[in-house]
């Protein structure tokens, strides 16, 4: 795949590394018992620890440790049985301690890898450098008062996993696929809900450019990008900005930038800090984090079937295309729905209806598949009714619409509305004979316009309210009109 960008001096290569900040699913924060519920009243979920009060000591949340280990296993990564918490020192109004408790050179999870899915059924491996635990900062609010900024500490101390990739991506498409894949894995594991619009998952994108084969260029980091779409736009803009600067004879300054989605541009935020600027040192209030191999193996036993394995099984067991299987496993709930609906049913037809009719309906009403009024069992019954010839495809769409409103069983809908397919050849033949008799001009015109056969088919379907067996209708019409 050619990911090169064109500049006035020829081809350029983009080099991308990503740091994903994922909020851990847990009822309480990383070092305190405060709630993590999203959307609560400002400053109502803040303990003395979260507020940085003097003498308050952090206590590690064991659930957050388990969630980090589980995520590491899902990323095919090395789990470190010994890790250390460090203080990352910087000063900002929404960081009440004046430092962030994070992990530096001894994180809980080491190197791993994921496969990303690209167009043309291409897979690419992206290496994971590390995953470490850290606490989130609070939130500054700049739009509440004309003269003052306010601080909400509800988010202060919430547990985050920072997942750091190697600079293995070379296009915005690859970066988007990578974030989607990490998000998908964590949602399967139920370690992060992946709600980017609520800030549960954010990405810092490191972008640099170079001539093909050259050493790595100077990178700029785009902070806190909170949508897959914006990730693509930010990378495209930033890469072109850097290329133009270099081709104009200027140097790239290493810096942190923000993406403005309204303008589709990145803008400078501050010069980029290095590790030494944060003056990392081991947190004196927290002992090293240690656990046994048995602890890790017990967590491994709880892992669900992950997306890559499930996709391969869908291809092998259900005879789906890799593309269809990828769509179905993109959300755990969708894959679960498909498997239930496909029990003893034509799985390819189930896939088509989920990806087509069901997705279209859910998008229109802004619902997720687990909120669908149509249960997977009832969708399976509908597919069986089509497959065994009880109803036509056209009638099935009418039944589907009724099901979206009522949630009723499709068999009861068919019986109560007299929707069973008309397959009796004698009955169909009588209807066709009547149509032929009433439309002699159309019969004559058929000799010069063979496509008029579709008109006759339509008349039969109209007469039977779409219930006539299409194959038998065509067979009888052909035998009577194409002599």
Secondary structure, DSSP 8 states (H G I E B T S, - for coil): ----EEETTEEEEEEEEEEEEEE---SB-SSS--B--TT--TTSS--TTTTT-TT------HHHHHHHHHHHHHTT--B-SEE--EEEE---TT-TTSEEEE--SS-SB--EEEEEEETTTEEEEEEEEEEEEEE---EEE-SS-SS--EEE-TTTT-EEEEEEE-S-B-SHHHHHHHHHHHHHHHHHHTS----GGGTSEEEEEEEEEE-TTS-----EEEEEE--HHHHHHHHHHHHHHHHHHHHTT-----EEEEEETTTTEEEEEEE---GGGGT-EE-TTS--EE--HHHHHHHHTT----HHHHHHHHHHHH---HHHHHHHHTSHHHHHHHHHHTTTS-HHHHHHHIIIIIHHHHHHHT--GGG-SS-HHHHHHHHHHHHTTSS-HHHHHHHHHHHHHH---HHHHHHHTT---B--HHHHHHHHHHHHHH-HHHHHHTTT-GGGHHHHHHHHHHHTTT-B-HHHHHHHHHHHH--
